[in-house]
Amino acid sequence: MRRCITLIGTLLFASLAYAQTIGDLPTPVGYERVGKIAGAFAENLRSTAIESPDEFLAGDGTTLLCDENTIAKTRIAPFDNSLDVGVDGIVRLWGNYLWDRARRGDISFPLDNGQAARWSDWFDGLRPRKRGGRFTFVQQTTPDGSRANFESYLSFVAEEMGAIALRRETEAVSDDSIAIGDLLVSLRNEKVSWVGMVMDLCRNRKGERLLMLGTCGTPSTVMYLPRPFSPVQGVGDWHTLDGAKFAIGAGSKAELRRIKLKL
């Protein structure tokens, strides 16, 4: 099985050997990357480092699978979580971006239970105690502004923030206004949900747009870039918006939504 995975990963990435970032991935013939992008976070997504997807894990986190429909994966370190599920890769991208730009006073993430987890509280030494479905943040340690402490904070956020929070803390946007960094959210119930992110956009002379889709994998901190399942869903390695919606919705359309976080 491992030999199969390695061979497929090597073959898939061979034609993209020069690609170091999402912005290096080639666009289909007749398409060019959207030049005007909204905000620094969108620009940051294009510079996200990628590597060959030479191993694929099933949902159990241990079974190796062959998957020839993935272009690449992001080079992102996992969290040390007891529950490695959900939207960890998106949390990682947001958190890294805010930290690298020294906007640490702005860092606050919504949790599924409706509360907010603020980095300023974690920095000051407050830690969560769960009572019922709520958290009470109490003083447990001294202030610590280290990256290691920030990693601990993001790990907590990743375990307690999922598609429920994303659906609540985002706003619906029209297909015509799609932007890099937008989310595709398919929320069916508290246990079954899917989330994707628009990692890049390109357009042809007719104004038709295609997107590079990112989805959380296993470990879920890693963002995988899947290929469209059929020509109906995309062109080359790029999805149409409808194709991406059906891919994330597992057959039913997902919603295009925009985050309210200050990125």
C-alpha positions as CSV (number, residue, x, y, z in Angstrom):
1,M,0.0,0.0,0.0
2,R,2.7,2.5,0.9
3,R,4.5,1.7,-2.4
4,C,1.3,2.5,-4.2
5,I,0.9,5.8,-2.4
6,T,4.5,6.8,-3.0
7,L,4.4,6.1,-6.7
8,I,1.1,7.9,-7.2
9,G,2.3,10.9,-5.2
10,T,5.5,11.0,-7.2
11,L,3.8,10.8,-10.6
12,L,1.2,13.5,-9.6
13,F,3.7,16.0,-8.4
14,A,6.3,15.3,-11.1
15,S,4.8,17.8,-13.6
16,L,4.5,20.3,-10.7
17,A,8.0,19.8,-9.4
18,Y,8.8,23.5,-9.5
19,A,5.7,24.4,-7.5
20,Q,6.8,25.6,-4.1
21,T,3.6,27.5,-3.2
22,I,0.0,27.6,-4.3
23,G,0.8,30.6,-6.4
24,D,3.3,28.5,-8.5
25,L,0.6,26.0,-9.5
26,P,-0.2,26.4,-13.3
27,T,-3.6,27.7,-14.4
28,P,-5.5,26.1,-17.3
29,V,-4.9,27.2,-20.8
30,G,-6.7,30.5,-21.4
31,Y,-6.9,31.4,-17.7
32,E,-4.8,33.8,-15.7
33,R,-4.7,34.4,-12.0
34,V,-7.0,37.1,-10.7
35,G,-4.7,40.1,-10.3
36,K,-6.6,42.2,-7.9
37,I,-7.2,40.3,-4.7
38,A,-8.9,41.5,-1.5
39,G,-6.6,41.9,1.4
40,A,-3.2,40.7,2.6
41,F,-4.6,37.4,3.8
42,A,-5.6,36.4,0.2
43,E,-2.0,37.3,-0.9
44,N,-0.7,35.2,2.0
45,L,-2.7,32.2,0.8
46,R,-1.0,32.3,-2.6
47,S,2.3,32.1,-0.9
48,T,1.4,29.1,1.3
49,A,4.0,26.4,0.9
50,I,3.0,23.1,-0.6
51,E,4.5,19.7,-1.0
52,S,3.8,16.3,-2.7
53,P,0.8,14.4,-1.2
54,D,2.8,11.2,-1.0
55,E,0.8,9.8,1.9
56,F,-3.0,9.7,2.4
57,L,-4.7,8.6,5.6
58,A,-8.2,7.4,6.0
59,G,-10.5,8.9,8.6
60,D,-9.1,6.5,11.3
61,G,-5.8,8.3,11.0
62,T,-3.7,5.2,10.4
63,T,-4.9,3.4,7.3
64,L,-2.9,4.4,4.2
65,L,-4.9,4.9,1.0
66,C,-4.1,5.6,-2.6
67,D,-5.7,8.9,-3.8
68,E,-4.8,10.1,-7.3
69,N,-7.2,13.0,-7.1
70,T,-5.1,15.3,-4.9
71,I,-2.8,17.9,-6.3
72,A,-0.7,18.8,-3.2
73,K,-0.9,19.4,0.5
74,T,0.1,22.4,2.6
75,R,3.3,22.2,4.6
76,I,1.7,22.9,8.0
77,A,2.6,21.3,11.3
78,P,-0.3,19.5,13.1
79,F,-1.7,20.4,16.5
80,D,-1.2,18.1,19.5
81,N,-4.9,17.5,19.8
82,S,-6.9,14.6,21.4
83,L,-9.6,15.2,18.7
84,D,-7.9,15.7,15.4
85,V,-11.0,16.6,13.4
86,G,-12.8,19.6,12.0
87,V,-11.4,22.8,10.6
88,D,-7.9,22.7,12.1
89,G,-6.1,23.6,8.8
90,I,-8.2,26.8,8.5
91,V,-7.5,27.7,12.1
92,R,-3.8,27.2,11.5
93,L,-3.7,29.4,8.4
94,W,-5.6,32.2,10.2
95,G,-3.6,31.9,13.4
96,N,-0.2,31.9,11.6
97,Y,-1.2,34.9,9.5
98,L,-2.2,37.0,12.5
99,W,0.8,36.0,14.5
100,D,3.3,36.7,11.7
101,R,1.9,40.2,11.3
102,A,2.1,41.0,15.0
103,R,-1.7,41.6,15.2
104,R,-1.8,39.7,18.4
105,G,-4.3,42.0,20.1
106,D,-6.8,41.2,17.3
107,I,-6.7,37.4,17.7
108,S,-10.0,36.0,18.8
109,F,-11.8,32.9,17.5
110,P,-15.5,31.9,17.9
111,L,-16.2,28.5,19.5
112,D,-19.1,26.2,18.6
113,N,-20.9,26.9,21.9
114,G,-21.2,30.6,21.0
115,Q,-18.3,31.9,23.2
116,A,-15.2,33.6,22.0
117,A,-11.6,32.5,22.8
118,R,-9.3,35.5,23.0
119,W,-5.6,35.2,22.7
120,S,-5.2,38.2,25.1
121,D,-6.9,36.1,27.9
122,W,-4.7,33.1,27.2
123,F,-1.6,35.4,27.1
124,D,-2.5,36.7,30.5
125,G,-2.6,33.1,32.0
126,L,-6.4,32.5,31.9
127,R,-7.3,28.9,31.1
128,P,-10.7,27.3,30.3
129,R,-12.7,25.2,32.8
130,K,-15.8,23.5,31.2
131,R,-19.0,23.5,33.1
132,G,-21.9,22.0,31.1
133,G,-21.6,23.4,27.6
134,R,-19.8,26.6,28.7
135,F,-16.2,27.6,29.5
136,T,-15.2,29.7,32.4
137,F,-11.7,31.3,31.9
138,V,-9.8,31.5,35.2
139,Q,-6.3,32.5,36.2
140,Q,-4.0,29.5,36.3
141,T,-0.6,30.7,35.3
142,T,1.5,33.8,34.6
143,P,1.5,35.8,31.4
144,D,3.3,34.2,28.5
145,G,3.7,35.7,25.0
146,S,5.8,32.9,23.6
147,R,5.0,31.1,20.3
148,A,4.8,27.8,22.3
149,N,2.0,29.3,24.4
150,F,0.2,30.5,21.2
151,E,0.4,27.0,19.9
152,S,-1.4,25.8,23.0
153,Y,-4.0,28.4,22.5
154,L,-4.6,27.5,18.8
155,S,-4.8,23.8,19.7
156,F,-7.6,24.6,22.1
157,V,-9.4,26.7,19.5
158,A,-9.1,23.9,16.9
159,E,-10.7,21.4,19.2
160,E,-13.6,23.7,20.1
161,M,-14.3,25.5,16.8
162,G,-15.9,23.7,13.9
163,A,-18.4,24.2,11.1
164,I,-21.1,25.3,13.5
165,A,-19.0,28.3,14.6
166,L,-17.9,29.0,11.0
167,R,-21.5,29.0,9.8
168,R,-22.6,31.3,12.6
169,E,-19.6,33.7,12.3
170,T,-19.7,34.2,8.6
171,E,-21.9,36.0,6.1
172,A,-23.4,34.7,2.9
173,V,-21.9,36.2,-0.3
174,S,-23.1,36.0,-3.9
175,D,-21.2,33.8,-6.3
176,D,-20.2,36.9,-8.4
177,S,-18.3,38.4,-5.5
178,I,-16.2,35.2,-4.6
179,A,-12.8,36.1,-3.2
180,I,-9.7,34.2,-2.1
181,G,-10.1,33.2,1.5
182,D,-13.9,32.6,1.2
183,L,-15.3,29.5,2.7
184,L,-17.6,26.8,1.4
185,V,-19.6,25.4,4.3
186,S,-21.9,22.4,4.3
187,L,-23.5,22.0,7.7
188,R,-26.1,19.2,8.0
189,N,-26.1,18.5,11.7
190,E,-23.7,18.7,14.6
191,K,-21.8,15.5,13.6
192,V,-21.7,15.8,9.8
193,S,-20.2,18.9,8.2
194,W,-17.7,19.8,5.5
195,V,-15.7,23.0,5.0
196,G,-13.5,24.1,2.2
197,M,-11.5,27.3,1.5
198,V,-10.9,29.2,-1.7
199,M,-7.1,29.1,-1.9
200,D,-6.7,30.9,-5.3
201,L,-8.7,32.2,-8.2
202,C,-8.2,32.5,-12.0
203,R,-10.3,33.9,-14.8
204,N,-10.5,33.7,-18.6
205,R,-11.3,36.4,-21.1
206,K,-15.0,35.6,-20.9
207,G,-14.9,36.4,-17.1
208,E,-15.4,32.7,-16.2
209,R,-13.7,32.0,-12.9
210,L,-12.1,28.9,-11.5
211,L,-10.9,28.3,-8.0
212,M,-8.2,26.3,-6.3
213,L,-10.0,24.4,-3.5
214,G,-8.5,23.5,-0.1
215,T,-10.0,21.0,2.3
216,C,-8.8,19.8,5.7
217,G,-7.4,16.2,5.7
218,T,-5.9,13.8,8.2
219,P,-4.3,15.1,10.2
220,S,-6.9,17.9,9.8
221,T,-4.3,20.6,10.2
222,V,-3.1,19.8,6.7
223,M,-5.0,21.4,3.8
224,Y,-5.3,19.2,0.8
225,L,-5.8,20.6,-2.7
226,P,-8.2,18.1,-4.4
227,R,-8.7,17.8,-8.2
228,P,-12.2,18.1,-9.6
229,F,-13.9,14.7,-9.8
230,S,-15.0,15.2,-13.4
231,P,-14.8,17.7,-16.3
232,V,-18.3,19.0,-15.2
233,Q,-16.8,20.1,-11.9
234,G,-13.8,22.0,-13.2
235,V,-11.0,22.5,-15.7
236,G,-7.7,20.7,-15.2
237,D,-6.8,21.0,-11.5
238,W,-9.2,23.9,-10.8
239,H,-12.8,23.7,-9.7
240,T,-15.8,25.7,-11.0
241,L,-17.6,27.2,-8.0
242,D,-20.6,24.9,-8.5
243,G,-18.2,22.0,-8.8
244,A,-16.5,23.0,-5.5
245,K,-19.9,23.4,-3.8
246,F,-20.9,19.9,-4.7
247,A,-17.5,18.5,-3.8
248,I,-17.7,20.0,-0.3
249,G,-21.4,19.2,0.1
250,A,-20.9,15.6,-0.9
251,G,-23.6,15.8,-3.6
252,S,-25.6,18.8,-2.3
253,K,-24.5,22.4,-2.7
254,A,-22.5,24.0,0.0
255,E,-22.8,27.7,0.9
256,L,-20.3,30.4,-0.1
257,R,-19.5,32.4,3.0
258,R,-17.1,35.1,4.1
259,I,-15.5,35.3,7.5
260,K,-16.0,38.3,9.8
261,L,-12.6,37.9,11.4
262,K,-10.3,40.9,10.9
263,L,-7.8,39.4,8.5
